[in-house]
Amino acid sequence: MASFDDFTNALDYPMYVVTASADGRPSGCLVGFASQCSINPPRFLVWLSKENHTTEVAARTDVLAVHLLGPDQQGLAALFGCLTADQGADKFASAPWQPGPGGAPVLCHVTAWFEGRIEQRFDGGDHVGHLLAPLESGGSASPARGQLTYSAVRNLEPGHPA
Ligand SMILES: Cc1cc2nc3c(=O)[nH]c(=O)nc-3n(C[C@H](O)[C@H](O)[C@H](O)COP(=O)(O)O)c2cc1C
């Protein structure tokens, strides 16, 4: 019988960069644990590790930005997934961005993005769930354009272990 690890290791979900800003300082990390979770009302759930700097910043704001990456954007994924602001990394120095309408940092070179208002937070174990109600969005996602998925980045070393 397959184990739970076998089950999760077989998954190949989209990867996102999730950003937040507090006190004028942008923060962001690579995220695989995320999904739409309601159609009406539209809702999206993002899980942020309790270890991440981004999670601490997300606790001090009401809005997150979620970015969908193109299939060839391993470099951007590595920037946000392997470096941590807890060790002084300034990820936004090498990733052009601008403040979104809701105040979250919006990356310029991504397939698509949306900002979401944090409606609820959930303790999920070693990650905190952030239930988002979509606000503004941009870019041009389409099935034909594709997206970066977990199988393309699974060998990256995360900035924080969990
Ligand atoms: C393939 C991969 C998937 C990841 N998935 C998540 C995730 O779902 N949630 C999360 O909070 N961190 C996830 N991370 C880890 C963070 O992106 C990473 O620890 C990052 O360096 C944290 O940066 P920060 O401390 O500046 O926020 C993932 C990393 C990698 C390489």
The ligand as a Gaussian input file, in Angstrom:
#p B3LYP/6-31G(d) Opt

LIG

0 1
 C       10.204000      23.492000      -3.981000
 C        9.913000      24.394000      -2.799000
 C        8.604000      24.502000      -2.311000
 C        8.318000      25.341000      -1.208000
 N        7.023000      25.447000      -0.749000
 C        6.755000      26.295000       0.286000
 C        5.411000      26.477000       0.733000
 O        4.456000      25.880000       0.231000
 N        5.192000      27.348000       1.763000
 C        6.220000      28.048000       2.346000
 O        5.960000      28.833000       3.264000
 N        7.505000      27.875000       1.964000
 C        7.791000      27.018000       0.939000
 N        9.075000      26.865000       0.504000
 C       10.164000      27.449000       1.290000
 C       10.425000      28.948000       1.140000
 O       10.187000      29.396000      -0.176000
 C       11.893000      29.235000       1.526000
 O       12.183000      28.707000       2.807000
 C       12.255000      30.713000       1.468000
 O       13.654000      30.804000       1.432000
 C       11.714000      31.522000       2.639000
 O       12.104000      32.868000       2.507000
 P       11.816000      33.976000       3.626000
 O       12.356000      33.426000       4.927000
 O       12.559000      35.183000       3.129000
 O       10.348000      34.160000       3.659000
 C        9.365000      26.073000      -0.602000
 C       10.674000      25.997000      -1.131000
 C       10.944000      25.179000      -2.211000
 C       12.357000      25.122000      -2.753000

